[in-house]
């Protein structure tokens, strides 16, 4: 009797090291001729199996935050912009007229 578990642990797949920034891949002409060296650990060590999960994985496809800062486009902000917020519609002459009205009523 076979028991099939849906979405169970895969028994094969590409190694996570193939797209890792810390991996050094050495390939021969045959499929079996391949050496993966992890350069994150000190001393560097050879990885003899397909890696499914690694806590020091850094994708070589996506740029680092420092690389994104280097390629970022700097946009100059116009210095003539008005400050954000509500606009006060009262002028100094309105305040003077209001003071005269208050003093005239008293």
KEKE-3310 file (N, C-alpha, C; in steps of 0.2 Angstrom, whole numbers, plus 5000, padded with zeros to 4 digits):
npx = (5004:5003:5006:5002:5008:5002:5011:5022:5039:5051:5061:5070:5078:5084:5099:5100:5111:5115:5110:5115:5124:5136:5141:5153:5154:5160:5161:5162:5163:5154:5138:5139:5151:5154:5157:5153:5157:5155:5157:5154:5156:5170:5184:5182:5170:5167:5151:5142:5130:5113:5106:5092:5088:5095:5102:5110:5108:5110:5103:5110:5104:5095:5098:5109:5105:5115:5119:5107:5106:5117:5113:5102:5091:5092:5081:5078:5070:5058:5062:5053:5041:5025:5023:5016:4999:4986:4979:4980:4968:4967:4973:4984:4978:4965:4965:4968:4957:4947:4951:4948:4934:4931:4935:4927:4915:4915)
npy = (4994:5011:5027:5043:5059:5075:5089:5086:5083:5087:5076:5079:5092:5108:5115:5127:5134:5137:5149:5158:5171:5169:5157:5147:5140:5126:5118:5103:5094:5084:5080:5075:5081:5092:5105:5113:5127:5134:5151:5158:5153:5151:5142:5141:5129:5113:5109:5095:5091:5094:5109:5114:5123:5138:5148:5158:5162:5172:5180:5180:5186:5197:5214:5221:5231:5242:5242:5246:5259:5265:5264:5272:5284:5301:5313:5330:5341:5353:5369:5379:5375:5375:5375:5360:5358:5367:5382:5398:5411:5423:5440:5453:5465:5461:5457:5469:5476:5469:5471:5484:5484:5477:5485:5496:5492:5490)
npz = (5000:4995:5002:4998:5000:4999:4992:4999:5006:4993:4983:4975:4965:4960:4967:4979:4979:4967:4963:4972:4980:4987:4982:4974:4959:4951:4936:4926:4910:4910:4918:4930:4935:4945:4956:4971:4980:4996:5000:5010:5023:5034:5036:5018:5012:5003:4995:4996:4992:4986:4990:4999:5008:5016:5028:5026:5013:4999:4986:4969:4959:4962:4966:4979:4993:4993:4980:4973:4978:4972:4958:4958:4953:4955:4959:4957:4968:4966:4972:4973:4978:4987:5005:5013:5019:5027:5020:5026:5026:5031:5032:5036:5036:5038:5051:5058:5055:5062:5075:5076:5075:5086:5097:5094:5097:5111)
capx = (5000:5007:5003:5004:5007:5002:5015:5027:5046:5053:5066:5075:5077:5090:5102:5099:5118:5116:5109:5118:5130:5141:5143:5158:5153:5165:5158:5165:5159:5149:5134:5142:5157:5152:5159:5150:5161:5152:5162:5152:5159:5177:5186:5177:5169:5163:5144:5142:5123:5108:5104:5085:5087:5101:5100:5114:5107:5109:5102:5114:5099:5093:5104:5110:5103:5120:5119:5101:5108:5121:5109:5096:5090:5091:5077:5079:5064:5058:5062:5047:5034:5022:5023:5010:4995:4980:4981:4977:4965:4967:4978:4986:4973:4959:4966:4968:4950:4944:4953:4944:4927:4930:4936:4922:4909:4916)
capy = (5000:5017:5033:5049:5065:5080:5094:5083:5085:5085:5072:5081:5099:5112:5117:5134:5137:5139:5156:5161:5176:5166:5151:5146:5134:5123:5113:5100:5093:5079:5082:5073:5084:5099:5106:5119:5129:5140:5156:5162:5151:5152:5141:5139:5122:5111:5107:5089:5089:5099:5113:5116:5129:5140:5154:5164:5163:5179:5179:5184:5189:5203:5218:5222:5238:5247:5242:5249:5266:5267:5265:5276:5291:5307:5318:5336:5343:5360:5373:5384:5372:5378:5370:5357:5360:5371:5389:5403:5416:5429:5444:5458:5471:5459:5457:5476:5478:5465:5474:5491:5482:5475:5491:5501:5489:5491)
capz = (5000:4995:5004:4994:5004:4994:4994:5004:5005:4987:4984:4970:4963:4959:4973:4981:4978:4960:4962:4978:4979:4991:4980:4969:4955:4946:4932:4921:4904:4912:4923:4937:4936:4947:4963:4973:4986:4999:5002:5016:5029:5035:5029:5013:5011:4997:4997:4992:4991:4984:4996:4999:5012:5019:5032:5023:5006:4996:4979:4965:4954:4965:4968:4986:4994:4991:4972:4972:4979:4966:4952:4959:4949:4960:4956:4961:4970:4965:4978:4974:4980:4993:5010:5013:5024:5026:5019:5030:5021:5035:5031:5042:5036:5041:5058:5060:5054:5067:5081:5076:5076:5093:5101:5093:5101:5118)
cpx = (5004:5003:5006:5003:5008:5007:5020:5034:5049:5060:5072:5074:5084:5092:5101:5106:5119:5114:5111:5124:5136:5144:5148:5157:5158:5162:5162:5161:5153:5144:5136:5148:5155:5154:5156:5154:5157:5158:5160:5155:5167:5180:5181:5176:5165:5156:5143:5135:5119:5106:5097:5084:5093:5099:5105:5114:5106:5109:5107:5110:5097:5098:5103:5107:5109:5120:5113:5103:5112:5118:5103:5096:5088:5087:5077:5072:5064:5058:5056:5040:5032:5022:5016:5006:4989:4983:4977:4975:4965:4973:4979:4980:4966:4959:4965:4960:4946:4945:4949:4937:4926:4931:4930:4915:4909:4915)
cpy = (5006:5023:5039:5055:5071:5086:5092:5086:5083:5081:5074:5089:5102:5114:5124:5138:5139:5146:5161:5165:5173:5160:5151:5140:5132:5117:5110:5099:5088:5082:5081:5077:5091:5099:5113:5121:5135:5145:5160:5160:5151:5146:5139:5131:5120:5108:5101:5087:5095:5102:5115:5122:5131:5147:5160:5165:5170:5178:5183:5187:5196:5207:5219:5230:5244:5247:5246:5257:5269:5268:5269:5282:5296:5312:5324:5339:5351:5364:5378:5381:5375:5373:5367:5359:5364:5379:5394:5409:5423:5433:5449:5463:5468:5459:5464:5478:5475:5468:5481:5489:5480:5481:5496:5498:5490:5498)
cpz = (5000:4998:5001:4998:4999:4997:5000:5002:4998:4988:4979:4968:4962:4966:4973:4979:4971:4959:4968:4977:4982:4987:4974:4965:4950:4942:4927:4915:4905:4917:4930:4939:4938:4955:4965:4980:4989:5002:5008:5023:5029:5039:5025:5013:5005:4999:4992:4990:4988:4990:4995:5003:5015:5022:5030:5016:5004:4988:4974:4959:4956:4967:4976:4987:4992:4983:4970:4973:4974:4960:4952:4955:4954:4956:4960:4962:4969:4971:4979:4976:4987:4999:5011:5019:5022:5024:5023:5026:5025:5033:5036:5042:5039:5048:5061:5060:5060:5074:5082:5078:5083:5098:5100:5097:5108:5120)
residu = (UNK:UNK:UNK:UNK:UNK:UNK:UNK:UNK:UNK:UNK:UNK:UNK:UNK:UNK:UNK:UNK:UNK:UNK:UNK:UNK:UNK:UNK:UNK:UNK:UNK:UNK:UNK:UNK:UNK:UNK:UNK:UNK:UNK:UNK:UNK:UNK:UNK:UNK:UNK:UNK:UNK:UNK:UNK:UNK:UNK:UNK:UNK:UNK:UNK:UNK:UNK:UNK:UNK:UNK:UNK:UNK:UNK:UNK:UNK:UNK:UNK:UNK:UNK:UNK:UNK:UNK:UNK:UNK:UNK:UNK:UNK:UNK:UNK:UNK:UNK:UNK:UNK:UNK:UNK:UNK:UNK:UNK:UNK:UNK:UNK:UNK:UNK:UNK:UNK:UNK:UNK:UNK:UNK:UNK:UNK:UNK:UNK:UNK:UNK:UNK:UNK:UNK:UNK:UNK:UNK:UNK)
# end
